[in-house]
Amino acid sequence: MNAMRLLAAQAGLATSVVAADELQFVISGKSFHRGGDNLNEDNYGIGLQYDFVRDREWIPVLAAARFRDSNDNTSRYVGVGIKRRFRTFASDTGVNLDLGVIGLAMRRPGYNDDRAFYGAIPFVSIGNGWGGVNLTYVPRVEEDAYAFWYVQFSVKILEI
């Protein structure tokens, strides 16, 4: 229930911002597990990420994706979050470092009777005005699971 409250609070924050800035196409790619020899680490898939008011330090984010997960199932998620942008150069062509957290509602076959489950995970993004790389750490959340790093690539497709 606390995850639901977190997700609702983040959604309220994201939708309270009226000016939007950027829509990105997200390509899911790879995971790196700590253990679990038989896990799929080729997590190919696609999604979208929407960054609100990109010129601020704190940026609300909406995200959704569909990808092949570590158990070779098709997983889907929607999420809302917030990230803190650190600019390395004053211009838009400079490299940015974003640190954030995203609250997710996720579904995957073979887990939780294919019902949604909720969580919040930290992420780091490195990019510039045209795209970037997202790196997410997912800690071990249950006895039969493994902690892992997850990599996505993003490309800007629309600026508003």
C-alpha positions as CSV (number, residue, x, y, z in Angstrom):
1,M,0.0,0.0,0.0
2,N,2.9,2.4,0.7
3,A,4.2,1.9,-2.9
4,M,0.7,2.9,-4.2
5,R,0.9,6.1,-2.1
6,L,4.4,6.9,-3.4
7,L,3.3,6.3,-7.0
8,A,0.2,8.6,-6.5
9,A,2.3,11.3,-4.9
10,Q,4.8,11.2,-7.7
11,A,2.1,11.2,-10.4
12,G,0.6,14.3,-8.7
13,L,4.0,16.1,-8.8
14,A,4.6,15.2,-12.4
15,T,1.1,16.3,-13.6
16,S,1.2,19.6,-11.6
17,V,3.8,20.9,-14.0
18,V,2.1,22.6,-17.0
19,A,5.0,23.2,-19.4
20,A,6.5,20.0,-20.9
21,D,9.7,19.7,-22.8
22,E,10.8,16.3,-24.2
23,L,9.6,12.9,-25.3
24,Q,12.3,10.2,-25.7
25,F,12.2,6.8,-27.4
26,V,13.8,4.3,-25.0
27,I,15.6,1.1,-26.2
28,S,16.1,-1.5,-23.5
29,G,19.2,-3.4,-23.8
30,K,21.2,-5.2,-21.2
31,S,21.3,-6.3,-17.6
32,F,24.2,-7.5,-15.5
33,H,23.3,-9.8,-12.6
34,R,25.2,-10.6,-9.4
35,G,24.6,-14.4,-9.6
36,G,22.1,-16.5,-11.4
37,D,23.9,-18.4,-14.2
38,N,20.7,-19.1,-16.2
39,L,19.3,-15.6,-16.3
40,N,18.7,-13.7,-19.6
41,E,20.8,-10.6,-19.7
42,D,19.7,-9.5,-23.2
43,N,16.7,-7.5,-22.2
44,Y,15.6,-6.0,-25.5
45,G,12.5,-3.9,-25.7
46,I,11.1,-0.5,-26.3
47,G,9.4,2.3,-24.4
48,L,8.8,6.0,-24.0
49,Q,10.1,8.6,-21.4
50,Y,8.6,12.0,-21.0
51,D,10.7,14.7,-19.2
52,F,8.8,17.7,-17.9
53,V,10.4,21.2,-17.9
54,R,13.9,20.0,-18.9
55,D,15.6,23.3,-18.2
56,R,15.0,23.0,-14.4
57,E,17.3,21.3,-11.9
58,W,14.5,18.9,-10.6
59,I,12.7,17.2,-13.5
60,P,9.5,15.1,-13.1
61,V,9.5,12.0,-15.4
62,L,6.9,9.6,-16.8
63,A,8.0,6.3,-18.3
64,A,6.6,3.2,-19.9
65,A,8.3,0.2,-21.5
66,R,7.9,-3.4,-22.7
67,F,10.9,-5.6,-22.7
68,R,12.3,-9.2,-22.3
69,D,13.1,-9.6,-18.6
70,S,15.8,-11.7,-16.9
71,N,13.5,-14.8,-16.7
72,D,12.9,-14.5,-20.5
73,N,9.3,-13.2,-20.0
74,T,7.8,-10.1,-21.6
75,S,7.6,-7.5,-18.8
76,R,5.8,-4.2,-18.8
77,Y,6.0,-1.2,-16.6
78,V,4.7,2.4,-16.2
79,G,6.3,4.7,-13.8
80,V,6.6,8.3,-12.5
81,G,9.7,9.8,-10.9
82,I,11.9,12.7,-10.4
83,K,15.5,13.3,-11.2
84,R,18.1,16.0,-10.3
85,R,20.0,17.3,-13.3
86,F,23.7,18.3,-13.0
87,R,24.9,20.2,-16.0
88,T,28.6,19.9,-17.0
89,F,28.4,22.8,-19.5
90,A,26.1,25.9,-19.8
91,S,24.9,25.1,-23.3
92,D,22.3,22.5,-24.4
93,T,25.0,20.6,-26.2
94,G,26.9,19.8,-23.0
95,V,26.7,16.5,-21.1
96,N,24.2,16.2,-18.3
97,L,24.3,13.8,-15.3
98,D,20.9,13.0,-13.9
99,L,20.3,11.2,-10.5
100,G,16.8,10.1,-9.7
101,V,14.2,7.6,-8.4
102,I,11.3,6.2,-10.2
103,G,8.2,4.5,-8.8
104,L,7.0,1.7,-10.9
105,A,3.9,-0.4,-11.5
106,M,5.1,-3.6,-13.3
107,R,3.6,-6.8,-14.6
108,R,5.3,-10.0,-15.8
109,P,4.0,-13.5,-16.5
110,G,4.9,-16.1,-13.8
111,Y,5.1,-13.5,-11.0
112,N,2.4,-12.4,-8.6
113,D,-0.2,-14.2,-10.8
114,D,0.5,-11.6,-13.5
115,R,-0.9,-8.9,-11.3
116,A,0.8,-5.5,-11.0
117,F,3.5,-5.1,-8.3
118,Y,5.0,-1.9,-7.2
119,G,8.5,-0.6,-6.3
120,A,10.8,2.4,-6.4
121,I,14.3,2.1,-7.9
122,P,17.2,4.6,-8.3
123,F,18.7,5.5,-11.6
124,V,21.5,7.5,-13.2
125,S,21.3,9.0,-16.7
126,I,24.2,10.5,-18.8
127,G,23.3,12.3,-21.9
128,N,22.9,15.5,-23.8
129,G,20.3,17.3,-26.0
130,W,19.7,14.4,-28.3
131,G,19.7,11.3,-26.0
132,G,21.6,9.3,-23.4
133,V,22.2,6.2,-21.4
134,N,20.0,5.2,-18.4
135,L,21.5,3.0,-15.8
136,T,19.3,1.5,-13.1
137,Y,20.2,-0.6,-10.1
138,V,17.7,-3.1,-8.9
139,P,18.5,-4.6,-5.4
140,R,17.8,-8.1,-4.3
141,V,14.2,-7.9,-3.2
142,E,13.4,-11.5,-2.3
143,E,15.3,-14.7,-1.4
144,D,15.2,-16.2,-4.9
145,A,16.1,-13.0,-6.7
146,Y,19.4,-11.4,-7.7
147,A,20.5,-7.8,-7.7
148,F,21.3,-6.4,-11.1
149,W,22.2,-3.3,-13.2
150,Y,20.0,-2.5,-16.1
151,V,21.0,-0.4,-19.2
152,Q,18.7,1.5,-21.5
153,F,19.4,4.0,-24.4
154,S,17.2,7.0,-25.1
155,V,16.8,9.2,-28.2
156,K,14.9,12.4,-28.3
157,I,11.9,12.2,-30.7
158,L,9.9,15.3,-29.8
159,E,10.6,18.6,-28.1
160,I,7.7,20.7,-26.9
